[in-house]
Amino acid sequence: MYGDLIDSALSEKYSPIIISISNWDYVEITLNWIAALKKLNINSYLIVSLDKKLHEHLDNIGIKNVLIEIENNHTNIWKVKLDVLSQLTNNGINFIYSDVDAVWLKNPIKDYFSEKLADDVVFSAGTIHPKHIFKEWGFVLCAGLFYIKSTTSTKNLFKEVLKDFFITNDDQTSLNNVIYRMNIKWEFKSRKIIYVTGMKNGLLNSFIKTKIVSSESIIRGTCADLNISVLPYNKFPRTISSTFDPFVIHPISDKKAEDKKKNFKENSLWFLDT
């Protein structure tokens, strides 16, 4: 099932490869993500297509992708995502995972994801999900943009995350759960409180402000034999602010593709028509 994935990833000349997962519902969001990468002259990426329609469309326009066909629901998508990333790690492949709605504005690889500089795992910061972890740390790890270096420790990490996923059915919850249970200790060079637009009933609500712990430099974490970094929120935000200077922005919005497209257009993050 994963043979084509591994062969395609291993054939890339540059490491780390950027991996994403998508389906036909997100075809325009996917093409916008690719357009953003192309503006930065980034070509080392691979898309896992979750249905034949997207796979054939990307093939027809020369976009490198592999097909792993599944029934379209969030639980299945998150499970395949973790399986894909575990397979890559187990086969010695270092990678950056990016959701297709995480828009790349500047190339962060040299400064944040270089294999010589990066820790075993480098996460962007989320907002408040899962809440039980947010209450403990003041921030959470985002499953929509992160780097993995293939090591014995990261191989074991994904084994534990996949076990936890059978309980949570949520990739971000499981990643945070497993790392929290490792008794990680976070080190801040400079703590900073950021107020971000909150959520109510799954939607952005401008009247709600959530206070998250951040830093203008990388937050370092150590647990067992795993070294973890958390990227500065103002450089890799989940919310839009004129005070941020983002490399990659992954704005929270409703999960419908049309809502994401509207949000991107309103905030100059849409590149298909330019």
C-alpha positions as CSV (number, residue, x, y, z in Angstrom):
1,M,0.0,0.0,0.0
2,Y,2.8,2.4,0.8
3,G,5.4,1.2,-1.7
4,D,4.7,4.0,-4.2
5,L,4.9,6.6,-1.4
6,I,8.3,5.4,-0.2
7,D,9.7,5.1,-3.7
8,S,8.5,8.6,-4.6
9,A,9.8,10.2,-1.4
10,L,13.2,8.4,-1.8
11,S,13.5,9.6,-5.4
12,E,13.5,13.3,-4.3
13,K,16.9,15.0,-4.7
14,Y,16.5,17.3,-1.8
15,S,15.9,16.5,1.9
16,P,13.7,17.1,3.8
17,I,10.9,16.5,1.5
18,I,7.6,18.3,2.1
19,I,4.6,16.0,2.5
20,S,0.9,16.9,2.3
21,I,-2.4,15.0,2.1
22,S,-5.5,16.1,0.2
23,N,-8.6,15.0,-1.6
24,W,-10.8,16.4,-4.4
25,D,-12.9,18.6,-2.0
26,Y,-9.7,20.6,-1.4
27,V,-8.4,20.6,-5.0
28,E,-8.3,24.4,-5.2
29,I,-6.8,24.8,-1.8
30,T,-4.2,22.2,-2.8
31,L,-3.3,24.1,-6.0
32,N,-3.1,27.3,-4.1
33,W,-0.6,25.6,-1.7
34,I,1.5,24.5,-4.7
35,A,1.4,27.9,-6.2
36,A,2.7,29.4,-3.0
37,L,5.6,26.9,-3.0
38,K,6.4,27.6,-6.6
39,K,6.7,31.3,-5.8
40,L,9.4,30.4,-3.4
41,N,11.1,28.0,-5.9
42,I,10.3,25.0,-3.7
43,N,9.9,21.9,-5.8
44,S,10.7,19.1,-3.4
45,Y,7.2,18.1,-2.3
46,L,4.8,15.1,-2.6
47,I,1.1,15.0,-2.2
48,V,-0.8,12.0,-1.0
49,S,-4.1,12.0,-2.9
50,L,-6.9,10.3,-1.0
51,D,-9.2,9.8,-4.0
52,K,-8.8,8.9,-7.7
53,K,-10.2,12.2,-9.0
54,L,-7.5,14.3,-7.3
55,H,-4.8,11.8,-8.2
56,E,-5.7,11.8,-11.9
57,H,-6.1,15.6,-12.0
58,L,-2.7,16.2,-10.4
59,D,-1.2,13.6,-12.7
60,N,-2.6,15.4,-15.7
61,I,-1.1,18.7,-14.8
62,G,2.3,17.2,-13.8
63,I,2.1,17.4,-10.0
64,K,3.9,14.6,-8.3
65,N,1.5,12.6,-6.1
66,V,0.7,9.1,-4.9
67,L,-2.8,7.6,-4.5
68,I,-3.9,6.1,-1.2
69,E,-7.7,5.8,-1.6
70,I,-9.9,6.0,1.5
71,E,-13.5,6.8,2.5
72,N,-13.7,10.5,3.0
73,N,-14.1,11.4,6.7
74,H,-11.9,13.2,9.2
75,T,-11.0,10.1,11.2
76,N,-9.9,8.2,8.1
77,I,-7.9,11.1,6.8
78,W,-6.1,11.6,10.2
79,K,-5.4,7.9,10.5
80,V,-3.9,7.7,7.0
81,K,-1.9,10.8,7.7
82,L,-0.3,9.2,10.7
83,D,0.3,5.9,8.9
84,V,2.0,7.8,6.0
85,L,4.2,9.7,8.4
86,S,5.1,6.6,10.3
87,Q,6.0,4.8,7.2
88,L,8.3,7.7,6.1
89,T,10.0,7.8,9.5
90,N,10.5,4.0,9.5
91,N,12.1,4.1,6.1
92,G,14.7,6.7,7.1
93,I,13.1,9.7,5.4
94,N,13.3,13.1,7.0
95,F,10.3,15.3,6.1
96,I,8.2,18.4,6.7
97,Y,4.5,17.7,7.0
98,S,2.3,20.6,5.9
99,D,-1.5,20.8,5.6
100,V,-2.5,22.2,2.3
101,D,-4.2,25.2,4.0
102,A,-0.9,26.1,5.6
103,V,0.3,28.8,3.2
104,W,4.0,29.2,2.7
105,L,5.0,32.9,2.3
106,K,8.7,32.7,2.9
107,N,11.0,29.7,2.8
108,P,11.6,28.5,6.4
109,I,13.7,25.5,5.6
110,K,17.2,27.0,6.1
111,D,16.4,28.8,9.3
112,Y,14.0,26.3,11.0
113,F,14.0,22.9,9.3
114,S,17.6,22.4,8.2
115,E,18.7,18.9,9.1
116,K,22.0,20.3,10.6
117,L,20.1,22.6,12.9
118,A,16.8,21.0,13.7
119,D,15.9,18.8,16.6
120,D,14.3,15.4,16.2
121,V,10.9,17.0,16.0
122,V,10.0,20.7,15.2
123,F,6.4,21.7,15.7
124,S,4.5,24.8,14.9
125,A,2.3,26.0,17.8
126,G,-1.4,25.5,17.7
127,T,-4.0,27.5,19.7
128,I,-6.0,25.6,22.4
129,H,-6.7,22.1,21.1
130,P,-6.5,19.8,23.0
131,K,-7.7,21.8,25.9
132,H,-6.3,19.5,28.6
133,I,-2.8,20.0,27.2
134,F,-3.4,23.7,26.8
135,K,-4.2,24.0,30.5
136,E,-0.9,22.4,31.4
137,W,1.4,24.1,29.0
138,G,-0.3,27.3,27.9
139,F,0.1,26.3,24.3
140,V,-0.3,23.1,22.2
141,L,1.6,21.4,19.3
142,C,0.0,21.8,15.9
143,A,-0.4,18.7,13.7
144,G,-0.7,20.9,10.6
145,L,3.0,21.9,10.2
146,F,6.0,20.1,11.6
147,Y,9.3,18.5,10.8
148,I,10.4,15.0,11.7
149,K,14.0,13.6,11.6
150,S,14.0,9.8,11.2
151,T,15.6,8.4,14.3
152,T,14.9,5.5,16.6
153,S,13.2,7.9,19.0
154,T,10.8,9.4,16.3
155,K,10.0,5.9,15.1
156,N,8.9,5.0,18.6
157,L,7.0,8.3,18.9
158,F,4.8,7.4,16.0
159,K,4.2,3.9,17.3
160,E,2.8,5.5,20.5
161,V,0.9,8.1,18.7
162,L,-0.8,5.5,16.5
163,K,-1.8,3.5,19.6
164,D,-3.2,6.6,21.2
165,F,-5.1,7.5,18.0
166,F,-7.3,4.4,18.4
167,I,-8.6,6.0,21.6
168,T,-8.9,9.7,20.5
169,N,-9.5,9.5,16.7
170,D,-7.7,12.8,16.5
171,D,-4.1,13.2,15.3
172,Q,-3.4,16.5,17.1
173,T,-4.7,15.2,20.4
174,S,-2.7,12.0,20.2
175,L,0.6,13.8,19.3
176,N,0.1,16.1,22.2
177,N,-1.0,13.3,24.6
178,V,2.1,11.2,23.8
179,I,4.6,14.0,24.2
180,Y,2.9,15.2,27.4
181,R,3.1,11.7,28.9
182,M,6.9,11.8,28.3
183,N,7.1,14.4,31.0
184,I,8.7,16.9,28.7
185,K,10.3,20.0,30.1
186,W,10.0,23.2,28.1
187,E,12.7,25.9,28.1
188,F,11.9,29.5,27.1
189,K,14.5,32.1,26.3
190,S,11.8,34.7,26.5
191,R,8.2,34.1,27.4
192,K,5.6,36.1,25.6
193,I,1.8,36.2,25.9
194,I,-0.1,36.4,22.6
195,Y,-3.8,37.2,22.5
196,V,-5.5,35.3,19.6
197,T,-9.0,35.3,18.2
198,G,-10.9,32.5,19.9
199,M,-13.4,29.9,18.8
200,K,-17.0,29.2,19.7
201,N,-18.9,26.2,18.4
202,G,-16.1,25.5,16.0
203,L,-16.1,29.0,14.4
204,L,-13.9,32.0,14.8
205,N,-15.5,34.6,17.1
206,S,-13.8,38.0,17.2
207,F,-15.3,38.8,20.6
208,I,-13.3,36.0,22.2
209,K,-9.6,36.4,23.0
210,T,-7.5,33.5,24.0
211,K,-4.2,34.0,25.8
212,I,-1.5,31.6,24.7
213,V,2.1,31.3,25.9
214,S,4.7,31.9,23.1
215,S,8.2,33.1,22.5
216,E,9.9,35.2,19.8
217,S,12.5,32.5,19.7
218,I,12.3,28.7,19.5
219,I,11.0,26.9,22.6
220,R,13.1,23.9,23.4
221,G,11.8,20.7,25.0
222,T,13.6,17.6,26.2
223,C,12.1,14.2,27.2
224,A,13.8,10.9,27.4
225,D,16.0,10.8,24.3
226,L,13.8,13.0,22.2
227,N,14.6,16.7,21.5
228,I,11.6,18.8,20.4
229,S,11.4,22.4,19.3
230,V,8.3,24.7,19.0
231,L,8.5,27.4,16.5
232,P,7.7,31.1,17.3
233,Y,4.0,31.7,16.9
234,N,4.5,35.1,15.2
235,K,6.5,33.4,12.5
236,F,4.2,30.4,12.1
237,P,0.8,31.6,13.2
238,R,-2.7,30.0,13.2
239,T,-4.3,33.4,13.3
240,I,-3.9,36.5,11.2
241,S,-2.4,39.7,12.6
242,S,-0.6,42.7,11.2
243,T,2.0,42.4,14.0
244,F,3.1,38.9,12.7
245,D,5.8,38.3,10.1
246,P,5.0,34.8,9.0
247,F,7.0,32.3,7.1
248,V,4.0,30.0,7.0
249,I,0.5,31.0,8.0
250,H,-2.1,28.4,8.8
251,P,-5.2,30.4,9.5
252,I,-8.1,28.9,11.4
253,S,-11.3,28.8,9.5
254,D,-14.3,26.6,8.9
255,K,-13.2,23.3,7.3
256,K,-15.2,23.9,4.1
257,A,-13.0,24.6,1.1
258,E,-15.1,27.6,0.0
259,D,-14.7,29.2,3.4
260,K,-11.0,28.7,3.4
261,K,-10.8,30.1,-0.1
262,K,-12.7,33.2,0.9
263,N,-10.5,33.7,4.0
264,F,-7.4,33.4,1.8
265,K,-8.6,35.9,-0.7
266,E,-9.6,38.4,2.0
267,N,-6.1,38.2,3.5
268,S,-3.9,38.1,0.3
269,L,-3.1,34.4,0.6
270,W,-4.7,33.4,-2.7
271,F,-2.2,32.9,-5.5
272,L,-4.1,30.9,-8.2
273,D,-5.5,34.0,-9.9
274,T,-2.3,36.0,-9.8
